[in-house]
């Protein structure tokens, strides 16, 4: 499975379903789906825009292969903020945590970066998570547990050498909130903990943003009936069922 940037334009849909943000090369076009017209075109990035998502109060957040992100008031066509270069690799995916006022970005080298969206914080960086290292840390713990003869809670790691399950590259192709676990594991004294499901070309990882740790790893190659020919598009359902 080879990591590659998703093909085709990214579509960001407004919560009210009336507006759509279409990433077209270095531009972002805001379309009115009911009136079937383009409302505005936003241009600031020097490389293709990889994602654009609506946020509160007429705001739109964009990330780009130029390794920056931008925040717009799309109604006024006003650029509120553009970051400096935050990564050595292109930004591929993002997640907006509206409840905690945070932006999470993911790039081609497996780095998650978290920024505050609170007005008084001026989009400052909160933390960054090196997923390849955190995955390696998690796998070592599981490996050590299995070597000690204890029950292995992650069957996908059985009978594998540690070197076989840890790789240096972990391009982030999907970021999604893990709603079920967040709800079940919330603690009254600690508040609500954000857990994200992060998808790469080889794994699905459960990441705890509060402590910046990987809590579970699902290796796609361990399932014989799972075939992925093109990495770059991952969709996860939060509903329970047989499939």
Buried (B, 14 or more C-beta within 10 A) or exposed (E): EEBBBBEEBBEBEBEEEEBBBBBEEBBBBBBEEEEEEEEBEBEBBEBBBBBBBBBEEEBBBBBBBBBBBBBBEBEEEEEEEBBEEBBEBBBBBBBBBEEBBBBBBBBBBBBBBBBBBEEEEEBEEBBBBBBBBBBBEBBEEBBEBBEEEEEBEBEBBEEBEBEEBBBEEBBBBBBBBBEEBBEEBEEEEEEBBBBBBBBBBBBBBBBBBEEBEBBBBBBBEBEEEEEEEEBBEBEEEEEEEEE
